[in-house]
């Protein structure tokens, strides 16, 4: 828990808000408006999320659909510019890249992020095809880049995918801690904005050593966050904060504030 608690020393159960980046140049949904328009969009969302009281912001290329498992250097360049120009000054921030840990790590290192989120273990059948991982390289690169302080949040139930194998989520989580040295375990639902079962989060929390945080990674909502925080050590939330609760819409400040209020009350 060292890297996690270094990032959140005074918050028992941190609330991490997603800053979803519009489609980047070269991706199928890019609208041609230019990097300036993308940055303006993300800056607005980040400002509203910080004002709502979130403990951290997590940048992610959410609209680069369909996602890549082996992205090019231009992806790191675009993400680095966005994070550099949009990073908050008052709260920690992290980086996620769907679905290539080398891009997430490179961007996090370049921008001074405190944490990164990625799928780093296992083999999966997915919407993107057969999905393999290489946690050993990710952690060795972290050491080689002199960022041993960077926390790696490991998603053990990735969206749009299912495992090849028969191990349960609790079994995968415990193995990921022991063999892959996870700083944080994340539990997700089947898609962005979809929640896992509360029972799954509870079982993963029970399976993982007490000094390794377990966070709800998708599907957090003001109506259900109390039930999840009975077991989880915090939450990552995105879709519920958007206009009409739609993942692809801008942040709705009233929704963001309502979520923080509900979670703090819980």
C-alpha positions as CSV (number, residue, x, y, z in Angstrom):
1,X,0.0,0.0,0.0
2,X,3.1,2.3,0.1
3,X,2.7,3.9,-3.3
4,X,-1.1,4.2,-2.9
5,X,-0.9,5.8,0.6
6,X,1.9,8.1,-0.6
7,X,-0.5,9.4,-3.2
8,X,-3.5,9.6,-0.9
9,X,-2.0,10.1,2.6
10,X,-5.1,11.7,4.2
11,X,-8.0,10.0,2.4
12,X,-9.3,6.7,3.7
13,X,-11.3,5.8,0.6
14,X,-10.2,8.0,-2.4
15,X,-12.6,9.0,-5.1
16,X,-10.9,9.1,-8.5
17,X,-12.7,10.9,-11.4
18,X,-12.2,10.0,-15.0
19,X,-11.1,12.8,-17.4
20,X,-12.2,11.2,-20.7
21,X,-10.2,12.5,-23.6
22,X,-12.1,13.0,-26.9
23,X,-11.0,10.9,-29.9
24,X,-7.3,11.7,-30.7
25,X,-6.0,12.5,-34.2
26,X,-5.7,9.5,-36.4
27,X,-8.4,7.5,-34.6
28,X,-11.7,6.6,-36.3
29,X,-13.9,9.0,-34.3
30,X,-11.6,12.0,-34.4
31,X,-13.6,15.0,-35.6
32,X,-10.8,17.0,-37.1
33,X,-11.3,19.9,-34.7
34,X,-7.6,19.9,-33.6
35,X,-5.7,19.4,-30.4
36,X,-6.7,22.8,-29.1
37,X,-10.4,21.8,-29.0
38,X,-9.5,18.5,-27.3
39,X,-7.5,20.3,-24.6
40,X,-10.2,22.9,-24.0
41,X,-12.8,20.1,-23.5
42,X,-10.6,18.2,-21.1
43,X,-9.6,21.3,-19.2
44,X,-13.2,22.1,-18.5
45,X,-14.0,18.6,-17.3
46,X,-10.9,18.6,-15.0
47,X,-11.9,22.0,-13.5
48,X,-15.4,20.8,-12.8
49,X,-14.2,17.5,-11.3
50,X,-11.7,19.2,-8.9
51,X,-14.4,21.7,-7.9
52,X,-16.8,18.9,-7.1
53,X,-14.2,17.6,-4.5
54,X,-12.7,14.5,-6.1
55,X,-9.4,13.3,-4.6
56,X,-7.7,12.6,-8.0
57,X,-8.2,12.7,-11.7
58,X,-7.5,9.8,-14.1
59,X,-6.9,10.8,-17.8
60,X,-8.0,8.2,-20.3
61,X,-8.3,8.0,-24.1
62,X,-11.9,6.7,-23.7
63,X,-13.1,7.7,-27.2
64,X,-10.3,6.2,-29.2
65,X,-12.6,3.4,-30.3
66,X,-11.9,0.7,-31.4
67,X,-9.1,0.3,-28.9
68,X,-5.5,-0.7,-29.7
69,X,-3.5,-3.4,-27.9
70,X,-0.2,-2.2,-29.5
71,X,-0.4,1.6,-30.1
72,X,2.3,3.7,-31.8
73,X,4.5,6.5,-30.5
74,X,2.0,9.2,-31.7
75,X,-0.4,8.0,-29.1
76,X,2.1,8.7,-26.3
77,X,2.8,12.1,-27.9
78,X,-0.9,13.1,-28.1
79,X,-1.7,11.8,-24.6
80,X,1.4,13.5,-23.1
81,X,0.3,16.9,-24.6
82,X,-3.2,16.5,-23.2
83,X,-2.1,15.6,-19.7
84,X,0.6,18.2,-19.6
85,X,-1.9,21.0,-20.5
86,X,-4.8,19.7,-18.5
87,X,-3.3,18.2,-15.3
88,X,-4.7,19.6,-12.1
89,X,-2.5,21.5,-9.6
90,X,-4.4,20.7,-6.4
91,X,-5.0,16.9,-6.6
92,X,-3.0,13.9,-7.8
93,X,-3.5,12.6,-11.3
94,X,-3.0,9.4,-13.2
95,X,-2.9,8.0,-16.8
96,X,-4.7,5.2,-18.5
97,X,-4.4,4.1,-22.2
98,X,-6.9,1.7,-23.7
99,X,-5.3,-0.9,-23.9
100,X,-1.6,-0.5,-24.0
101,X,0.4,-0.2,-20.8
102,X,3.6,1.0,-22.5
103,X,1.7,4.2,-23.7
104,X,0.2,4.7,-20.2
105,X,3.6,4.3,-18.6
106,X,5.4,6.6,-21.0
107,X,2.7,9.3,-20.6
108,X,2.8,9.0,-16.8
109,X,6.5,9.2,-16.7
110,X,6.6,12.2,-19.1
111,X,4.0,14.2,-17.2
112,X,4.9,13.4,-13.6
113,X,1.7,11.5,-12.9
114,X,1.4,9.7,-9.5
115,X,-0.3,6.5,-10.8
116,X,-1.3,4.6,-14.0
117,X,-4.1,2.2,-14.6
118,X,-3.9,-0.8,-17.0
119,X,-4.5,-4.5,-17.6
120,X,-1.1,-6.0,-17.0
121,X,-1.7,-9.7,-16.2
122,X,-3.5,-12.6,-17.9
123,X,-4.6,-13.6,-21.3
124,X,-8.1,-12.5,-22.5
125,X,-10.5,-13.0,-25.4
126,X,-11.8,-9.6,-26.2
127,X,-13.5,-7.3,-28.6
128,X,-10.0,-6.3,-29.7
129,X,-9.0,-10.0,-30.4
130,X,-6.7,-12.2,-28.4
131,X,-5.2,-10.0,-25.7
132,X,-1.9,-11.0,-24.0
133,X,0.0,-9.0,-21.3
134,X,3.5,-8.6,-20.0
135,X,3.6,-7.3,-16.5
136,X,7.2,-8.1,-16.1
137,X,8.2,-5.6,-18.8
138,X,5.9,-2.9,-17.4
139,X,7.4,-3.1,-14.0
140,X,11.0,-3.4,-15.3
141,X,10.3,-0.3,-17.5
142,X,9.0,1.6,-14.5
143,X,12.3,0.8,-12.8
144,X,14.4,1.7,-15.9
145,X,12.6,5.0,-16.2
146,X,13.4,5.9,-12.6
147,X,9.8,6.1,-11.6
148,X,9.7,3.4,-8.9
149,X,7.3,5.8,-7.0
150,X,4.6,5.4,-9.7
151,X,1.7,3.3,-8.5
152,X,0.4,0.7,-11.0
153,X,-3.3,0.1,-10.6
154,X,-4.0,-3.4,-12.1
155,X,-7.4,-4.1,-13.6
156,X,-8.1,-7.8,-13.0
157,X,-11.6,-7.9,-14.7
158,X,-11.1,-5.8,-17.9
159,X,-14.1,-4.4,-19.7
160,X,-14.9,-5.8,-23.2
161,X,-13.1,-9.1,-22.3
162,X,-13.2,-12.4,-20.5
163,X,-10.4,-14.5,-19.2
164,X,-9.0,-17.5,-21.0
165,X,-9.0,-20.0,-18.1
166,X,-11.1,-21.0,-15.1
167,X,-9.8,-19.0,-12.2
168,X,-12.2,-16.8,-10.4
169,X,-11.8,-13.1,-9.9
170,X,-10.6,-13.5,-6.2
171,X,-8.1,-16.1,-7.3
172,X,-6.8,-13.9,-10.1
173,X,-6.6,-10.9,-7.7
174,X,-4.6,-12.8,-5.1
175,X,-2.2,-14.2,-7.7
176,X,-1.8,-10.7,-9.2
177,X,-0.7,-9.3,-5.9
178,X,1.7,-12.2,-5.2
179,X,3.3,-12.7,-8.6
180,X,2.8,-9.4,-10.3
181,X,3.3,-7.0,-7.4
182,X,0.1,-5.0,-7.9
183,X,0.0,-1.7,-6.0
184,X,-3.8,-1.6,-6.3
185,X,-6.4,-4.1,-7.5
186,X,-9.3,-2.8,-9.7
187,X,-12.6,-4.7,-10.1
188,X,-14.7,-3.8,-13.2
189,X,-18.0,-4.6,-14.8
190,X,-18.3,-6.0,-18.4
191,X,-18.3,-2.5,-20.0
192,X,-17.5,1.1,-19.3
193,X,-20.2,2.4,-17.0
194,X,-21.3,-1.1,-15.9
195,X,-20.9,-2.2,-12.3
196,X,-19.6,-5.6,-11.2
197,X,-21.5,-7.5,-8.6
198,X,-21.0,-6.2,-5.0
199,X,-20.4,-9.8,-4.0
200,X,-17.5,-10.0,-6.5
201,X,-15.9,-6.9,-5.0
202,X,-16.4,-8.3,-1.5
203,X,-14.8,-11.6,-2.4
204,X,-11.8,-9.9,-4.0
205,X,-11.3,-7.7,-1.0
206,X,-11.4,-10.8,1.2
207,X,-8.9,-12.7,-1.0
208,X,-6.3,-9.9,-1.2
209,X,-4.0,-9.0,1.7
210,X,-5.2,-6.1,3.8
211,X,-2.3,-3.9,2.8
212,X,-3.3,-3.9,-0.9
213,X,-6.2,-1.6,-1.8
214,X,-9.1,-2.9,-3.8
215,X,-11.0,-0.3,-5.8
216,X,-14.3,-0.3,-7.7
217,X,-13.3,0.5,-11.2
218,X,-16.5,0.9,-13.3
219,X,-20.2,1.4,-12.7
220,X,-20.0,3.6,-9.6
221,X,-23.2,5.5,-9.1
222,X,-24.5,7.7,-6.3
223,X,-27.4,5.3,-5.7
224,X,-25.1,2.3,-5.1
225,X,-21.7,3.7,-4.0
226,X,-22.5,3.1,-0.3
227,X,-22.9,-0.6,-0.8
228,X,-19.6,-0.9,-2.7
229,X,-17.6,1.2,-0.2
230,X,-18.6,-1.2,2.5
231,X,-15.9,-3.4,0.8
232,X,-13.9,-1.4,-1.6
233,X,-11.1,1.0,-0.5
234,X,-12.1,3.7,-3.0
235,X,-13.7,4.1,-6.4
236,X,-12.9,5.2,-9.9
237,X,-15.9,6.9,-11.6
238,X,-16.6,8.4,-15.0
239,X,-19.9,7.7,-16.8
240,X,-22.1,8.6,-13.8
241,X,-20.6,12.1,-13.7
242,X,-21.5,12.9,-17.3
243,X,-24.5,14.7,-18.8
244,X,-27.4,12.2,-18.8
245,X,-25.0,9.6,-17.4
246,X,-23.6,9.0,-20.9
247,X,-19.9,8.1,-21.0
248,X,-19.3,10.2,-24.1
249,X,-20.8,13.4,-22.8
250,X,-19.1,16.3,-21.0
251,X,-19.0,16.3,-17.2
252,X,-22.2,17.5,-15.5
253,X,-21.2,19.6,-12.4
254,X,-24.4,18.7,-10.6
255,X,-24.0,15.0,-11.1
256,X,-20.4,15.2,-10.1
257,X,-21.2,17.0,-6.8
258,X,-24.1,14.7,-6.1
259,X,-21.8,11.6,-6.4
260,X,-19.2,13.1,-4.1
261,X,-21.8,13.9,-1.5
262,X,-23.3,10.4,-1.6
263,X,-19.8,8.8,-1.4
264,X,-18.7,11.0,1.5
265,X,-21.9,10.4,3.3
266,X,-21.4,6.6,2.9
